[in-house]
Amino acid sequence: MILLNIVILLSVVFISMTLHEVMHGLVAYKLGDDTAKLDGRLTLNPFKHIDPIMTIALPLVLMLLGAPVFGGAKPVPFNQGRVGDWGAALVALAGPLVNLVLAFIGVGVYVLSGASESTLMGQILMQVVAINLGFFVFNMLPIPPLDGSRVLYPLAPRFIQQAMETMEQYSLLIVFGIVMLFNGQITGLMSAATKAIFQAFLAVFGAAG
């Protein structure tokens, strides 16, 4: 069962994060920046997007600890000078929104199909929902280089923007350090947020939580 859960988790993570990163690059491309395309990141090949720590190790550790699963991938490059501050905010928002939509679809299929967590299909659907909600909430945290910080960037004072730019140079270390130092707080926040969104999605489909 543990091996099966790991296979399901990694499969859902790879698909979800691939769509997340491709959407970043696609929105940037639509706004006139072809950096991601030239870098080969407008592809559904998950191995172009995987970060060994954030995409594999972190979700696996969280799953084994029984904590909400979240993570990330190699950031899709884009030229902010070509898309502008607000364009960059749209690029950033596009990825988490994909995860939110995937979670919504997962809840819909689960409810409308009458699936149960005692079946393999039900387990997969619940993993799709839980992982994508985790990715959405985590990536919307306003911490550089997470997408939430880029969404807020155009509204921030210049000195805050400069601090964000500096922090992004040490992106992986900062995110991993914050996760390790504030694991309890982040887990609590993500549990509450994902549960609230899940309950809202259930209500949309007329199901009780």
Secondary structure, DSSP 8 states (H G I E B T S, - for coil): -HHHHHHHHHHHHHHHHHHHHHHHHHHHHHTT--HHHHTT-SSS-GGGT--IIIIIIHHHHHHHHT-------------HHHHHHHHHHHHHHHHHHHHHHHHHHHHHHHHHHT--TTSHHHHHHHHHHHHHHHHHHHHTSS-TTSHHHHHHGGGS-HHHHHHHHHHHTTHHHHHHHHHHHTHHHHHHHHHHHHHHHHHHHHHHTT---
